[in-house]
């Protein structure tokens, strides 16, 4: 028993070292999602443009980006110009105005341009919780069958888009 106690710190060190070694080379920005491979959760949100209640049937029938954003989010402002570039290339983007003031969001889009085909408001953040959103901006790729195939937390840029666009099929 005494010999085991002598080797216990060494065994713990080897175990901890193995765990840390396994993490080398992994992407620290990658945030897995429990929703990958599953459909977009049910929702009923109000359209920012029309003030009508929308659900899944209003989503595109082709692959699209689902982007959570807000006017209070400085990173969203940095990302916005890139989203407009993607929209000009014909990439369908659905915006979710996340935990935000409706009037500020309308003014923001009128001033900065609107890259979104649809903008839905999630004032209380319930849909964001259902999607597993941890903050804005956060973007999901949804395929033509309505299945979530990719998640990215942070601002989209050219580097991120190069990886993400392969999922948009």
C-alpha positions in Angstrom: 0.0 0.0 0.0 2.8 2.4 0.9 4.5 1.8 -2.5 1.2 2.7 -4.3 1.2 6.1 -2.4 4.7 6.8 -3.5 3.7 6.3 -7.2 0.3 8.1 -6.9 1.6 11.6 -7.8 3.5 10.1 -10.8 0.3 8.4 -12.0 -1.7 11.6 -11.6 0.9 13.5 -13.5 0.9 11.0 -16.4 -2.9 11.1 -16.6 -3.1 14.9 -16.6 -0.3 15.1 -19.1 -2.2 12.7 -21.4 -5.4 14.8 -21.2 -3.4 18.1 -22.0 -1.5 16.4 -24.8 -4.7 15.3 -26.4 -5.9 18.9 -26.6 -2.8 20.1 -28.5 -3.7 21.0 -32.1 -7.4 21.4 -31.5 -9.1 24.6 -32.6 -9.8 26.7 -29.5 -12.4 28.7 -31.4 -14.5 25.6 -32.3 -17.7 25.4 -30.2 -19.5 22.2 -30.7 -23.3 22.2 -30.7 -25.7 19.6 -29.5 -27.9 20.7 -32.5 -25.5 19.6 -35.2 -27.4 17.1 -37.3 -30.8 18.2 -35.9 -33.5 20.5 -37.3 -33.9 24.1 -36.3 -35.9 24.1 -33.1 -39.6 25.1 -33.2 -40.1 28.9 -32.8 -42.6 31.6 -33.1 -40.9 35.0 -33.6 -42.0 38.4 -34.8 -40.6 39.7 -38.2 -38.7 42.9 -37.8 -39.9 44.0 -41.2 -43.6 43.1 -41.2 -44.5 42.7 -37.4 -46.1 39.3 -38.2 -45.5 36.1 -36.3 -43.3 33.7 -38.2 -42.3 30.0 -37.6 -40.2 27.4 -39.4 -42.3 27.5 -42.5 -41.0 31.0 -43.2 -37.4 29.8 -43.4 -35.7 29.3 -46.8 -36.1 26.0 -48.5 -32.5 26.1 -49.6 -29.3 26.2 -47.5 -28.8 29.4 -45.6 -27.0 31.1 -42.7 -28.8 31.8 -39.5 -27.1 34.8 -37.9 -27.7 36.0 -34.3 -26.8 39.7 -33.9 -27.7 42.8 -31.9 -27.2 46.5 -32.0 -25.5 46.4 -28.6 -22.9 44.0 -29.9 -19.6 45.7 -31.1 -18.4 42.5 -32.8 -21.7 42.4 -34.8 -21.0 45.8 -36.1 -17.6 44.6 -37.3 -19.1 41.6 -38.9 -22.0 43.5 -40.6 -20.0 44.7 -43.7 -18.9 41.1 -44.4 -22.5 39.9 -44.2 -23.5 42.5 -46.7 -20.7 41.2 -49.0 -22.0 37.6 -48.7 -25.6 38.8 -49.4 -24.4 40.5 -52.6 -22.9 37.2 -53.6 -26.4 35.7 -53.2 -25.8 33.9 -49.9 -29.2 33.7 -48.1 -29.0 35.0 -44.6 -31.7 34.9 -41.9 -31.0 37.4 -39.1 -32.1 36.9 -35.5 -32.1 40.2 -33.7 -31.0 38.8 -30.3 -32.1 40.4 -27.0 -32.4 43.8 -28.6 -34.7 46.8 -29.0 -36.8 46.5 -32.1 -36.7 50.2 -33.0 -32.9 50.4 -32.6 -32.5 47.3 -34.8 -34.7 48.8 -37.5 -32.7 52.1 -37.4 -29.4 50.2 -37.4 -30.3 48.2 -40.5 -31.7 51.3 -42.3 -28.4 53.1 -41.6 -25.9 50.3 -42.2 -27.7 48.3 -44.8 -29.7 45.1 -44.5 -27.9 41.9 -45.6 -30.7 39.7 -44.3 -33.5 38.1 -46.4 -35.6 37.9 -43.2 -35.0 39.4 -39.8 -36.8 37.9 -36.8 -36.7 39.4 -33.3 -35.8 37.3 -30.3 -36.3 40.0 -27.6 -36.3 37.7 -24.7 -33.6 35.3 -26.0 -35.8 32.2 -25.8 -35.0 31.0 -29.3 -31.3 31.8 -28.7 -31.4 29.5 -25.6 -33.1 26.8 -27.7 -30.3 27.1 -30.3 -27.6 27.1 -27.6 -26.4 30.6 -28.4 -23.8 31.8 -25.9 -23.6 35.4 -27.3 -23.7 37.5 -30.4 -22.6 37.2 -33.1 -23.2 33.5 -33.7 -23.9 31.9 -37.0 -25.3 28.5 -38.0 -25.4 26.9 -41.4 -28.7 25.2 -42.1 -28.9 22.9 -45.1 -31.8 22.7 -47.6 -33.5 20.1 -45.4 -33.6 22.4 -42.4 -30.8 20.5 -40.6 -28.1 22.5 -38.7 -24.8 21.4 -40.1 -22.3 24.0 -38.7 -22.0 26.5 -35.9 -19.6 29.4 -35.5 -19.3 31.8 -32.6 -17.7 35.2 -33.4 -17.5 37.5 -36.4 -17.6 36.0 -39.8 -14.7 37.1 -42.0 -12.9 35.7 -45.1 -10.9 33.1 -43.1 -14.0 31.7 -41.4 -16.1 31.8 -44.6 -13.6 29.6 -46.4 -14.3 26.9 -43.9 -18.0 27.6 -43.5 -19.0 27.8 -47.2 -18.3 24.1 -47.7 -21.2 23.3 -45.4 -23.6 25.5 -47.3 -24.9 22.9 -49.7 
